[in-house]
Amino acid sequence: MIEKGTCAGFILKNLAATERFGLRIGQLLIPGDILLLTGDLGAGKTTLTQSIARGLMVPEKYYVTSPSFALLHEYPGRYPLYHLDCYRLSGEDDIEAAGLSEYLETRTGVCVIEWAARLGSLTPEQYLEVQLVVLKEDTRQVTIGWHGERWSQRIEAITQTASPIG
């Protein structure tokens, strides 16, 4: 799915680097932001979302978990965090039937979506896509794609916490 403005990519060498990266993203988010997380099972999408939640100041008493079975978890923070997981959904019709498409138009909170490729034509016009690829147990290769002006102005600040691929 990554195409428009694409970062060359970088490496997160360990869990601490992944946490710093997610924290930085969370600190920079504003209401209406949509993040699409892609990667295989076990790539770290939920782990990254946990750190994003910390950057959004979601209180520690709320443990961020994968919404695979619930489809959606909401968390309070600096802005509400809507954490969606489309893994168990087959596509656009299932997403709309579950009432999840309204979260793609949020103006009051931030929406983080795992297995976002299943959105199909419901994919918003402006979003940040983070693709995670497992290299080793705790090492991830990250590629970022951004669509829309709201992201091109923040992309450098988001990628400053990582090691470039080279």
C-alpha positions in Angstrom: 0.0 0.0 0.0 2.9 2.4 0.6 3.4 4.7 -2.4 3.1 8.4 -2.2 5.7 10.2 0.1 7.9 7.3 1.1 10.7 7.3 3.6 13.7 5.2 2.5 13.2 3.2 5.6 15.1 2.5 8.8 15.9 -0.1 11.4 14.6 -0.4 14.9 17.4 -2.5 16.5 15.6 -3.5 19.7 12.5 -3.2 21.7 13.7 0.1 23.3 14.1 1.6 19.8 10.6 0.5 18.9 9.3 2.1 22.1 11.1 5.4 21.4 9.8 5.4 17.9 6.1 4.8 19.0 6.4 7.4 21.8 7.6 10.0 19.3 4.8 9.3 16.9 2.3 9.6 19.8 3.7 12.9 20.9 3.3 14.4 17.4 -0.3 13.2 16.8 -3.2 15.6 16.4 -6.9 15.0 16.3 -8.0 13.5 12.9 -4.7 11.6 12.4 -5.0 8.1 10.9 -2.2 5.6 11.2 -2.2 2.4 9.2 0.0 -0.3 10.5 1.0 -3.2 8.2 3.2 -6.2 8.7 2.9 -10.0 9.3 1.7 -11.6 12.5 4.2 -10.8 15.2 5.7 -7.9 13.4 5.1 -5.6 16.4 2.0 -3.6 15.4 0.4 -3.8 18.8 3.7 -3.2 20.6 4.1 -0.1 18.5 0.5 1.0 19.3 1.3 0.6 23.0 4.1 3.1 22.7 2.0 5.4 20.6 -0.6 5.3 23.4 2.1 6.4 25.9 3.0 9.3 23.6 -0.7 10.3 23.6 -0.6 10.2 27.4 -3.0 7.3 27.8 -3.0 6.6 31.5 -0.9 3.6 32.7 -4.0 1.9 34.1 -5.2 1.3 30.6 -3.2 -1.6 29.2 -3.3 -1.4 25.4 -4.0 -4.8 23.9 -4.8 -6.1 20.4 -8.4 -5.6 19.5 -8.4 -8.7 17.2 -11.5 -10.1 18.7 -13.2 -6.9 19.9 -12.3 -5.1 16.6 -12.0 -1.8 18.4 -10.6 -0.5 21.7 -10.9 3.1 22.8 -8.5 4.8 25.2 -8.6 8.2 26.8 -5.5 10.4 26.6 -4.4 13.8 25.3 -6.8 12.9 22.5 -8.9 9.8 22.4 -7.1 6.8 20.8 -9.2 4.5 18.6 -7.3 1.3 18.1 -8.9 -0.9 15.3 -7.8 -4.3 14.1 -9.2 -5.5 10.8 -7.5 -9.0 10.9 -10.7 -10.9 11.4 -12.6 -8.8 8.8 -12.7 -9.8 5.2 -12.9 -6.3 3.7 -14.9 -3.1 3.3 -18.4 -4.7 3.8 -17.4 -6.2 7.1 -15.8 -3.0 8.3 -18.9 -1.0 7.5 -21.2 -3.7 9.0 -19.2 -3.5 12.2 -19.7 0.3 12.3 -15.9 0.9 12.2 -15.9 3.2 9.1 -17.1 6.2 11.2 -13.7 6.1 13.1 -11.9 6.7 9.8 -13.5 10.2 9.8 -12.6 11.1 13.4 -11.9 14.8 14.1 -11.7 14.5 17.8 -9.3 11.6 18.2 -6.5 9.5 16.6 -7.2 6.3 14.8 -4.5 3.5 14.7 -5.5 0.6 12.4 -3.8 -2.8 12.3 -4.2 -4.9 9.1 -5.2 -1.8 7.3 -4.9 -3.3 3.8 -8.4 -4.6 4.4 -9.8 -1.1 4.3 -9.8 -1.1 0.5 -11.7 2.0 -0.8 -12.4 3.0 2.8 -8.8 4.1 3.1 -8.8 7.8 4.0 -7.1 10.3 1.7 -4.6 11.4 4.5 -2.8 8.9 6.6 0.6 7.7 7.8 1.4 4.1 7.0 4.0 2.3 9.0 5.1 -1.1 7.6 7.0 -3.4 10.0 9.2 -6.3 8.8 10.8 -8.7 11.3 14.6 -9.0 10.7 15.5 -10.7 14.0 13.7 -11.4 17.3 13.6 -7.7 18.4 14.8 -6.0 15.2 12.4 -4.5 12.8 12.8 -2.8 9.4 10.4 0.1 9.1 9.1 1.8 6.0 6.9 4.9 6.3 4.5 6.2 3.6 2.6 9.4 4.1 -0.4 10.7 2.2 -1.5 14.3 2.6 0.1 17.6 3.8 -0.7 17.0 7.4 2.0 14.3 7.4 4.6 15.7 5.1 5.1 18.5 7.6 5.8 16.1 10.5 7.7 13.2 8.9 11.2 14.4 9.7 10.3 14.7 13.4 8.8 11.2 13.3 11.9 9.5 11.7 14.5 11.2 13.9 14.4 8.5 16.5 15.5 5.7 14.2 18.7 4.4 12.4 18.6 4.8 8.6 19.1 1.7 6.4 22.4 1.9 4.7 
